[in-house]
Amino acid sequence: MKPNIFQETAAAVAKRFGVSVKALRVYEDAGLLKPARTVAGWRIYRQPELERLGAILALKQLGLPLKRIGELLRGSGDLAAALALQEAALEDARAEADEALRLVRAARAKLAERRSLSPDELGKLVRSTAMSEFKWNDKMEALAQKHYTPEQLAEIRSRGFTPEDQQRVGAAWAQVFSDIDALGADHDPASDAALDIGRRAQTLIQEFTQGDPALYQAAGKMNRDAMSDPELAQQMPTQPSHWQFMQRVFAELKKREAST
């Protein structure tokens, strides 16, 4: 079997993959790519570098920053692993998009019959389409690095959180926010309906923080920073009024626990 002698210049590779030569240099400076050199010093890309570039771009399409991509490639180092992650993300996105499409079609059908949408239906519709647009990007990664300690991030990322888990938790939070919208932000936080929402929210928070108050505080600060950023706020499945309402409900729950 003859060795693979396929090779291309940086300009040819950039054109083939739809990226700029400058981007290739950025990946190289970040230690993600190591092209070979000709005798004259020109960079050349062979099959291993092209597969590596394919893995980088597959992970970048998931919204991951270069630092995180480097960590993943050092752990697995191959295109197959990167594509497996991309496939899982696309399957998750497809499920969210299918649900958003179902809600949009149902809403259009109802409006065509000259019927109005209830607050609950409107809330679900807006959140489902907003959640389908959300992607973890450089800004979110920067916020995570700002608010979580390296140890906290390592612990979170070591969990076996599958796409199915993500979909389950996302749907549970969407239902919490939808139920808050249905009640209204000025609803009595001591009502049975409000307390039920609060208990469900606390269960989801407990699952994430695992009872660690420091993790709870870090998550809260990151969430507030994300919602204060105009670009990120548009992608978030929640809004400040939801958390303001839940804080009142949590205070009521705490009061009841203290009295028992």
C-alpha positions as CSV (number, residue, x, y, z in Angstrom):
1,M,0.0,0.0,0.0
2,K,1.4,3.4,-1.1
3,P,1.7,6.1,1.6
4,N,-0.7,8.9,1.4
5,I,1.2,11.8,-0.2
6,F,-1.8,14.1,-0.6
7,Q,-0.9,17.7,0.4
8,E,-2.3,21.2,-0.2
9,T,-1.2,24.7,0.5
10,A,-2.8,26.9,3.1
11,A,-4.7,28.9,0.4
12,A,-6.1,25.7,-1.2
13,V,-7.1,24.3,2.2
14,A,-8.8,27.6,3.1
15,K,-10.8,27.6,-0.1
16,R,-11.7,23.9,0.2
17,F,-13.1,24.3,3.8
18,G,-14.6,27.7,3.4
19,V,-12.3,29.4,6.0
20,S,-9.7,32.1,5.7
21,V,-5.9,31.6,5.7
22,K,-5.9,33.8,8.8
23,A,-8.2,31.3,10.6
24,L,-5.7,28.6,9.8
25,R,-3.0,30.6,11.4
26,V,-5.2,31.2,14.5
27,Y,-5.7,27.5,14.9
28,E,-2.0,26.9,14.5
29,D,-1.1,29.6,17.0
30,A,-3.6,27.9,19.5
31,G,-1.7,24.7,19.1
32,L,-4.6,22.9,17.3
33,L,-2.9,22.5,13.9
34,K,0.7,21.7,13.1
35,P,1.1,21.8,9.3
36,A,4.4,20.6,7.8
37,R,6.8,22.9,6.0
38,T,8.4,22.7,2.6
39,V,12.1,23.3,2.2
40,A,11.3,26.9,1.2
41,G,9.3,27.3,4.5
42,W,5.8,27.1,3.0
43,R,3.0,25.5,5.1
44,I,1.5,22.3,3.6
45,Y,-1.5,20.4,4.9
46,R,-1.6,16.6,4.5
47,Q,-4.4,14.1,5.3
48,P,-3.9,14.1,9.1
49,E,-4.0,17.9,9.2
50,L,-7.1,18.0,7.1
51,E,-8.9,15.5,9.4
52,R,-7.8,17.6,12.3
53,L,-9.1,20.7,10.7
54,G,-12.4,18.9,10.0
55,A,-12.6,18.1,13.7
56,I,-11.9,21.7,14.7
57,L,-14.6,23.0,12.5
58,A,-17.1,20.4,13.5
59,L,-16.6,21.4,17.2
60,K,-16.6,25.1,16.4
61,Q,-20.0,24.7,14.8
62,L,-21.2,23.6,18.2
63,G,-20.3,27.1,19.5
64,L,-17.3,25.8,21.5
65,P,-14.3,28.2,22.1
66,L,-10.8,27.2,20.9
67,K,-9.6,26.5,24.4
68,R,-12.4,23.9,24.9
69,I,-11.8,22.5,21.4
70,G,-8.2,22.0,22.3
71,E,-9.1,20.1,25.5
72,L,-11.5,17.8,23.6
73,L,-9.0,17.1,20.9
74,R,-6.2,16.3,23.4
75,G,-8.6,13.8,25.0
76,S,-9.7,12.1,21.8
77,G,-7.8,13.7,19.0
78,D,-9.7,12.4,16.1
79,L,-12.4,13.4,13.6
80,A,-14.7,10.5,14.6
81,A,-15.0,11.7,18.2
82,A,-15.7,15.3,17.1
83,L,-18.4,14.2,14.6
84,A,-20.0,12.0,17.3
85,L,-20.4,15.2,19.5
86,Q,-21.7,17.1,16.5
87,E,-24.2,14.4,15.7
88,A,-25.5,14.3,19.3
89,A,-25.9,18.1,19.2
90,L,-27.7,18.1,15.9
91,E,-30.1,15.3,17.1
92,D,-30.8,17.4,20.1
93,A,-31.3,20.5,18.0
94,R,-33.6,18.6,15.6
95,A,-35.8,17.5,18.5
96,E,-36.1,21.1,19.7
97,A,-36.8,22.3,16.2
98,D,-39.5,19.6,15.6
99,E,-41.2,20.6,18.8
100,A,-41.0,24.3,17.9
101,L,-42.4,23.6,14.5
102,R,-45.3,21.6,16.0
103,L,-46.2,24.6,18.2
104,V,-45.9,27.1,15.4
105,R,-48.2,25.0,13.2
106,A,-50.7,24.5,16.0
107,A,-50.7,28.3,16.7
108,R,-51.2,29.1,13.0
109,A,-54.1,26.6,12.8
110,K,-55.8,28.1,15.8
111,L,-55.4,31.7,14.5
112,A,-56.8,30.6,11.1
113,E,-59.9,29.6,13.0
114,R,-60.1,33.1,14.4
115,R,-59.3,31.8,17.9
116,S,-56.7,33.6,20.1
117,L,-53.8,31.9,21.9
118,S,-53.8,31.6,25.6
119,P,-51.0,33.1,27.7
120,D,-49.7,29.5,28.3
121,E,-49.7,28.8,24.6
122,L,-47.9,32.1,23.8
123,G,-45.3,31.4,26.5
124,K,-44.6,27.9,25.2
125,L,-44.4,29.2,21.6
126,V,-41.9,32.0,22.4
127,R,-39.7,29.8,24.6
128,S,-39.6,26.9,22.2
129,T,-38.4,29.0,19.3
130,A,-36.0,30.9,21.5
131,M,-34.5,27.7,22.9
132,S,-34.0,26.3,19.4
133,E,-31.7,29.2,18.6
134,F,-29.6,29.0,21.8
135,K,-26.0,27.9,21.3
136,W,-23.1,27.8,23.7
137,N,-20.7,30.4,22.3
138,D,-17.6,32.3,23.3
139,K,-19.5,34.8,25.4
140,M,-21.1,32.0,27.4
141,E,-17.8,30.3,27.8
142,A,-16.3,33.6,29.0
143,L,-19.0,33.9,31.6
144,A,-18.5,30.4,32.8
145,Q,-14.8,31.0,33.2
146,K,-15.6,34.2,35.1
147,H,-18.0,32.8,37.6
148,Y,-17.0,29.2,38.1
149,T,-13.7,28.1,39.6
150,P,-11.6,25.7,37.5
151,E,-12.5,22.9,39.9
152,Q,-16.2,23.6,39.5
153,L,-16.0,23.6,35.7
154,A,-14.0,20.3,35.8
155,E,-16.6,18.7,38.0
156,I,-19.5,19.9,35.9
157,R,-17.9,18.8,32.6
158,S,-17.0,15.4,34.0
159,R,-20.6,14.5,34.6
160,G,-22.2,12.0,32.2
161,F,-24.8,14.5,31.0
162,T,-26.3,13.0,27.8
163,P,-28.3,14.8,25.1
164,E,-31.3,13.0,26.5
165,D,-30.6,14.5,29.9
166,Q,-30.2,17.9,28.4
167,Q,-33.5,17.6,26.6
168,R,-35.3,16.4,29.7
169,V,-33.9,19.2,31.9
170,G,-34.5,21.8,29.2
171,A,-38.1,20.7,28.8
172,A,-38.6,20.7,32.6
173,W,-37.3,24.3,32.9
174,A,-39.4,25.4,29.9
175,Q,-42.5,24.0,31.7
176,V,-41.6,25.9,34.9
177,F,-41.2,29.2,33.0
178,S,-44.4,28.5,31.0
179,D,-46.4,27.8,34.3
180,I,-45.0,31.1,35.7
181,D,-46.3,33.0,32.7
182,A,-49.7,31.3,33.0
183,L,-50.0,32.4,36.6
184,G,-48.6,35.9,36.0
185,A,-45.6,37.6,37.7
186,D,-47.9,39.2,40.3
187,H,-49.5,36.0,41.4
188,D,-49.5,35.1,45.1
189,P,-46.3,33.2,45.8
190,A,-48.0,31.3,48.7
191,S,-50.6,29.7,46.4
192,D,-50.5,26.0,45.9
193,A,-49.8,26.5,42.2
194,A,-46.8,28.8,42.9
195,L,-45.4,26.5,45.6
196,D,-45.6,23.5,43.2
197,I,-43.6,25.5,40.6
198,G,-41.1,26.5,43.2
199,R,-40.6,22.9,44.4
200,R,-40.0,21.7,40.8
201,A,-37.5,24.5,40.2
202,Q,-35.7,23.6,43.4
203,T,-35.5,20.0,42.3
204,L,-33.9,21.1,39.0
205,I,-31.5,23.4,40.8
206,Q,-30.6,20.6,43.3
207,E,-29.8,18.3,40.4
208,F,-27.3,20.8,38.9
209,T,-25.7,22.1,42.1
210,Q,-25.9,18.8,44.1
211,G,-26.4,20.8,47.2
212,D,-23.3,23.0,46.8
213,P,-24.1,26.6,47.8
214,A,-21.0,27.9,46.0
215,L,-22.1,26.3,42.8
216,Y,-25.6,27.7,43.3
217,Q,-24.2,31.3,43.7
218,A,-21.9,30.9,40.7
219,A,-24.8,29.7,38.5
220,G,-27.0,32.6,39.7
221,K,-24.4,35.2,38.9
222,M,-23.7,33.7,35.5
223,N,-27.4,33.6,34.7
224,R,-27.8,37.3,35.7
225,D,-24.8,38.4,33.6
226,A,-26.2,36.4,30.6
227,M,-29.6,38.1,30.9
228,S,-28.1,41.5,31.2
229,D,-26.2,41.1,27.9
230,P,-28.6,42.1,25.0
231,E,-27.2,39.5,22.6
232,L,-27.3,36.6,25.1
233,A,-30.7,37.7,26.6
234,Q,-32.4,37.1,23.3
235,Q,-31.2,33.5,23.3
236,M,-32.0,32.8,26.9
237,P,-35.1,30.6,27.5
238,T,-35.9,32.7,30.6
239,Q,-36.2,36.3,31.7
240,P,-35.6,38.3,34.9
241,S,-39.3,38.3,35.9
242,H,-39.2,34.5,36.1
243,W,-36.4,34.5,38.6
244,Q,-37.9,37.4,40.6
245,F,-41.1,35.4,40.9
246,M,-39.2,32.2,41.9
247,Q,-37.2,34.1,44.6
248,R,-40.5,35.1,46.2
249,V,-41.7,31.5,46.0
250,F,-38.5,30.2,47.4
251,A,-38.8,32.6,50.4
252,E,-42.3,31.3,51.0
253,L,-41.1,27.7,50.9
254,K,-38.2,28.5,53.3
255,K,-40.7,30.2,55.7
256,R,-42.9,27.1,55.7
257,E,-39.9,24.7,56.3
258,A,-38.8,26.8,59.2
259,S,-42.3,26.7,60.8
260,T,-42.5,22.8,60.6
